[in-house]
Amino acid sequence: MINKVEICGVNTSKLPVLKNEEMRALFQAMQAGDHSAREQLIQGNLRLVLSVIQRFSNRGEYVDDLFQVGCIGLIKAIDNFDLSQNVRFSTYAVPMIIGEIRRYLRDNNAVRVSRSLRDIAYKALQIREKLVSVQASEPTIAQIAEELQIPREEVVFALDAIQEPVSLFEPIYNDGGDPILVMDQISDERNTDDLWLEEIAIKEAMKKLNNREKHIISLRFFQGKTQMEVADEIGISQAQVSRLEKAALKQLRKFI
């Protein structure tokens, strides 16, 4: 759908492209009260919205919906852009378009977050956008927290809470061959070669135990039962379970 010519009734193949000089002249005219200049700026930057929504094309959302939401972000960027800042309009507008789309996706997310956390997160994002426009650089969490007058940890927790889930199979890079997926960039500390070899060693050592010792070790360390529960299950005293467990562990250490 992202490659279709028409989105929301707009023929994307015929969208105009504005040069920097034209953009500056239109912004000056708009800020002087020319409403037609504002319309030209919107039309002349719709391709920017198209480029942004491609980042969200695998979220299962309708492209038309994302395009409309992105246009809201574009209009906000146009209305708030400061010509006196030495920043390209696209540098200022893209984060605002992305922010608008992310807000839309969060509000329509199946994962529910408390209103207080959402409020903090939205305020933090608004402060971030304001600081980006003022200092033309990405603010730190500490700067955002200072503006909101709340602890830095609360800002981090709130922003983390509203992050939309990402599929492990989402492509993050493609150079024309097989794409690199999110799961390719995640390390698995639970399934390393060392742990795999250790598991094999434990299985081999378990074979050296008698059936009762195997049963006790299995109940205690693989099923997580207490010595009292093991004693009740196999019909012996807890003291006997403790003695057999110690003997079995000593044997396992000997063979591993």
Secondary structure, 3 states (H helix, E strand, C coil): CCCCCEECCEEHHHCCCCCHHHHHHHHHHHHCCCHHHHHHHHHHCHHHHHHHHHHHCCCCCCHHHHHHHHHHHHHHHHHHCCCCCCCCHHHHHHHHHHHHHHHHHHHCCCCCCCHHHHHHHHHHHHHHHHHHHHHCCCCCHHHHHHHHCCCHHHHHHHHHHCCCCCCCCCEEECCCCCCEEHHHHCCCCCCCHHHHHHHHHHHHHHCCCCHHHHHHHHHHHHCCCCHHHHHHHHCCCHHHHHHHHHHHHHHHHHHC
